[in-house]
Amino acid sequence: MPFTPFHMGPGAAIKAVTGKYFSLMVFGFSQVAIDIEPLIRILRGDSILHGYTHTYLGAVIIGLFSLIAGKPFCEWLLKIWNYFVDSKYLVWLKLRTKISWLSSASGAFVGTFSHVLLDSMMHSDIHPFAPFSTSNSLLYIMPVGWLYLLCAFLGVFGFMVIFLLGAWNKWSIQIE
């Protein structure tokens, strides 16, 4: 998949269902972190774009990095966001700035593992079980166009539910 945006669709749907037990911010951080290797390979003009980072073993390592580095980085980004929406008209856009370790871990590891899973369905240069196996039994299990549509649908559903729940919670808090 092209970098990160389509991967955020399933993440938004997971966030909509799991709520505070899943960090969408850390999930997004892990998506960017795992795609740094293909970006470098594209810039170098390599013929193989997906290497070690797009294996399940690589997903564990990047998940750990995303947990340790992503949690404080994402909390910092949330504080910056809240600084810019600090007016009486935008107060409804403020977000909690603390991310629990549990939600950070679930965001980081679901992020990296789902990334490898989804990319395994469409990229022939991915060997998700390397170094133990070079097979990829998920390749083209679903037409690529359908995979994009699935991710886009999950994103629309997830962000719509997140927005509606957020609006409901802010409204109910303000009238009490």
N, C-alpha and C positions, 0 to 999 in steps of 0.2 A: 504494500500500500504506500501511497505517497506519504511523506512524513506526517506522522501524528494525527492530523485532523480526523481521519476516518476511525482511528483507534479510539478516539475519545467518545465515539458513539456508544459502544458497549460499556465504557466506563461510566457514562452518564446514566445509563439504565441500571447499572449495578448500584450507583450512588442513590438513585431514586428508590430502590428497593431496600437497601441496607442502612441508609441514613448515616448516623454519626459513627457507625462502625467501619466506614470506608472513606478514605480521603481522596477526593477527586483531584485535588491539587497535587498530591504526591504521585497519584496515578499518572497525571500528565507529565510530571517531572521524569518519571521512569520511562515514559514513551520517548521523550526527547533524548534521554541518556542512552537508550538502547539503539537509537538511530544515528548516533554520532559516528559509529564505524561506517555504515553505508554512505553517509555524507562525505566522509574523508575519502572513501574509495571512489565515489563519483568524481570528486574534485581531482583525484589522481588519475582518473581514466581507467581504473581497473576493470577487468572483464567480469570478475566475481565481486558482487557488492555486499553480500551477506556472509559474514564469516562467523567467528567464534561467538560474537555477541548474540547472534540469532540461533543459539542452541539453548536447550533447557539448562545445561550447566552454566552457560554464560548468563542466562536469566537469573540464576541464583545469585551470582556475583553482582550483577547490576542491580538486582533487587536489594541486596544488602547495602550497596552504595546509595541507592535511592532512599532507603530507610534512614541511614545515618546522615547523609548530606541533604536529602530532600526535605526532611521534616523541618529543620531550622530555616532553610531557604524559603520554603513555602510559608512558614509562619511570618517571616520577614516581609514577603510579598503581600500577605494579608494585612499586615500593619500599614504598609504603604497604601494599599487600596483604601483602608479605612480613613487614612489621613486625607485622601482626596475626596471622599464622600462625607466629610465632616461638616455638614450644614443641616439646618433644620428641614430643608426640602429633600435632602438625599439620605437622611438617617435610616430609611428603610433599606438602603443598599449595604449598610454595615454588616460585616460578617464576624464570626468568632475568629480570634487569631490563634487560639491554642488548638493544636492537632494532637490527639492522643497517640501514644505509641502503637496501640492496637489498630487504629484507623490508618495510621501511617504505614504500618507493616502490611495490612491488607491491600492498601493502595499500591504500594511498591511491588509486592509479589504478584498480585493479580495483574498488575500492569505489565510486568515483564513476561510472565507466562502466557497471558492472552496475546501479547504482541507476537511472540514466537509462534503460537498456535495459528493466529490469523495469517501471518506472513507465510507460514508453511503451506497454506492452501493455494498460494498464488505465485511464489517465487521458486524457480527450479534450482537456484543455487543454494537453497537452504537445506541443511542436514540437521534437523532439530535434535537428534540423539547423538551427535558427534561428541566425543571421539569414539563412542562405543559402536555406532552404526552410521553408515552413510545413506541409508534409505530415508525416503520421505513419503510415507503412505498417504499423507493428507493432500499431496499436490493435486490440484484440480479436482478435488472431491466435490467442489461446488464451482459453477461458472464464476469467473472473476466479477462480472457485472452484478450478479446476484449477491456476491460478498459485499461489494460496495453498497448496494441497496439495503442489505441487512444492517450494516454498520450505520448508514444514514438514518434508517428507520429507528434503530435503537437510540441514536442520538436525539432525534426529534422527540421520541417518547420520553426518554430520560430527562432531557432539559425541560420539557413541558411539565412533567410531574414535579421536578425540583422547583421550578418557578411557582407552580400552583401551591405546593406545600409551603414554600417560603412566604408567599403572599398571604396565605391563610394564617400562618403562625404570626407574622408581623401584624396583621389586622386584629387577630384575637388578643394579642398582647396589648395593643394600643387601646382597645375598648374596655379593658378590665380595670 
